């Protein structure tokens, strides 16, 4: 028996209650907003020692890109396109 419950304050998260051999289990399902649902390759570019972009590909075609921004050595932004 399985039941999904919406957590309204966290729209991209769901809690699932599951019963296995009489034990009730609860786990969180996370819909990841940063990576595409389907990909078979990840490529990265660098700027110095820092990762500058993360490119997600499926069958050779780009399906998503993350552009990482830094202030000094600190990661300060991630933009998905």
Beta strands, then each sheet from edge to edge (+ up, - down):
strand 1: 2-6
strand 2: 13-20
strand 3: 23-30
strand 4: 41-47
strand 5: 50-58
strand 6: 61-71
strand 7: 74-80
sheet 1: 1+ 2- 3+
sheet 2: 4+ 5- 6+ 7-
end
